[in-house]
Amino acid sequence: MTPTPLIELYGAPTHEDLIAWVRAEYGIGSNQTSNPHRARREEIARRVRLYRDDAEADFTAIIRRIFEDSEVQRQRIALIEVAKEQNVSRRIVEEVASLYDRPAVRTLPDASSNTLFHEVEQRTSLHEVMQTKQRLLLLCNDVLIWQFDGVDGKNKLRVVTPDLFDALPDPRDSSVMAGLLLDVCPLSILPGRDQRAHYELWDAVYRYQLNAAGQLLGIIEHGIGRIPGALLHLREPTDRLLDSRSGRDITSAHLGTAVLNVMIMRLSKSQGERQPVLKGPLANVAKNQRMDGESPIALPPEVEAMMLDTKTDPDHYLAVKREKLSSVAQTYGMSYEQLAYQETSDTASGKVYQLRREKLTELRSEQRRRALMDEREIVLLLGFDPTGMRVDYREQALPQDASEEIQLLVDMTKLGLDNPIAYLMRKDPDITEAEAWKRLRDNLAVWAKVVMMQRDLNMPNEPGNPGRSPQANGAMGGADTAGDTSGDTSGDTAANDGASTEYAS
C-alpha cells in the first residue's frame, strides 16, 4: 500500500501551510501553558522527573502552593534535600511492571531468520529496551520506540517518553498515528543554514526539520516508507491518541508523601527538645552562662527557671502518609506492607504472599496480552516478519525456603511439570541447556562416587542413618537380623550383600 503523507491527509496546499498549522496546533515557539498538548507534555515530564529522582523543583512548587507565608516556605524548602527518600513512583512502577524482569524468549518459525533475529536482538539490547519500555509505559501510558542509526551505522532502539513528542492522528481514524512531532537534540547544523533543528516532523514520506520557533528549515524524502518508530499504549486508545489521565494517582501520592516527609523533618527540627524558660525580673540575670548539666545556673531572687516541653508526636503525619500509600497501593494490587517493605508474622509464608499478589498477577496477565502486540510492532520495526513468532515470558516464582523448593521440584518432576534442567537454568539464567546438562552429569558423577565410597565402607546411603560398623557387619557374616532395618537402606541388596561378605572373609 502506498504511504500517504500528512500534506495529503490534512489537505494542506503547501508544506509551509502544513508546518504553520502544526506550529499553531501544538504550541511551538511560544510558552503556551494553556495549549493542551503543552500541558500534557509538562504533566508527563513531571512524572518522569519524579520517577528519576529529579523533582526538587516540583517539590518546591508544591510547598509554595500549599504555604503562603514566605518564611514558612523557606523553612520547608530547605528540608527537601533530606526528605525525598521515598520514591513512591518507582516503587509502584517497578513492582507492577514486572513482565520483563526476566528476559523473554522470542522464537521465529524460520530457522535462518530466527538466528539472524537473535543477533539483532542481542546487538540492540532488546531485553533492556523492553524492560524500560514496560516500566515507562505504566508510568506514562504511552511510549515511542524510536529506531535510529548509531555512530557505527547500525540500527539502534531508544525509548522516548511522551513529554518529548506529539503524535498527529490520522484524520480518518484518530486512534492511528499519521505523523510524529519529535524533539531532537539540537547538535547538528543543516548544510547552508546557521540554525539548529529543534523539532523533527515525520510522516510516512517526509521528514521536516524545524527550529525552536517552529519555522521550517528543510524537507527530506526519507524513503523508508513508514515512520521509523512504534507508538505503544498501555491500553488501546479510545478518545485520544496520547492520554495522560491514567496514573495521576501515583503522582499525587508521590508529591503528598514528599510534603509529609518535609513536615516530619520540620517537626523533628523545631519541636524535638525541651526549651528552658525564665520567669520574673530578668534584668539582673547574668548572661552567657553555660548550660552543660554540670554547672548550676545563677539566678537572682524572684527569677524562676522552668522547662517548656515542646516535643510533639509525629504520629498524625505518619498516619496520613500511611493512608495515602495504602490507597494508591490498593489500586495497583499491593498492600501497604508490600509498598513499604514491611513484613509481619503473617506475611512470611508463600501462601499469604501468593494471596497478596493475586491482583498483581491479574495485572501481569493484562500486560502480557498487550505486550504480545507490542512485540509484533518491535519485530516489524527491526525488519523481520513476526508471523508465527512465539514469545515465552518467564513466570515469577513464589518465595520458598530451600526444603520447600526442592520438595516442590520433586513433586512436579513426578507429574511431568518440571525437570532438573529447567530448574538449573532458572537458578542460573546465564547457562545454556548444554551447560545445564553437563552440570547435572557432573553432579551425578560426584554423587555416584560418594555412593561407591559408602558401599566400600558398608555405610547406608541415608546420612541420617548411622548403620552398623564394619566390624559388626563382619561378625554377622553379612547376614541381617530379622526385622533389623538399621543397616543399609539404599535398596541395593546385591551390592550391600557383596560388600558385607568381603569384609567377613
SULRA-V565634 format. One record per helix or strand of 2 or more residues. SS is the DSSP state (h for helix, s for strand). FROM is the first residue (numbers start at 1). TO is the last residue. Records with the same first field share a line. If there is no record, write none. Layout:
SS = FROM-TO + FROM-TO
This chain:
h = 6-9 + 15-25 + 36-51 + 56-66 + 70-77 + 80-82 + 88-96 + 111-123 + 126-140 + 162-164 + 248-270 + 315-331 + 336-339 + 350-356 + 358-381 + 402-414 + 420-427 + 433-456 + 470-475 + 493-504
s = 105-107 + 142-149 + 155-161 + 165-170 + 173-183 + 199-202 + 206-210 + 216-221 + 229-233 + 274-279 + 304-309 + 390-392
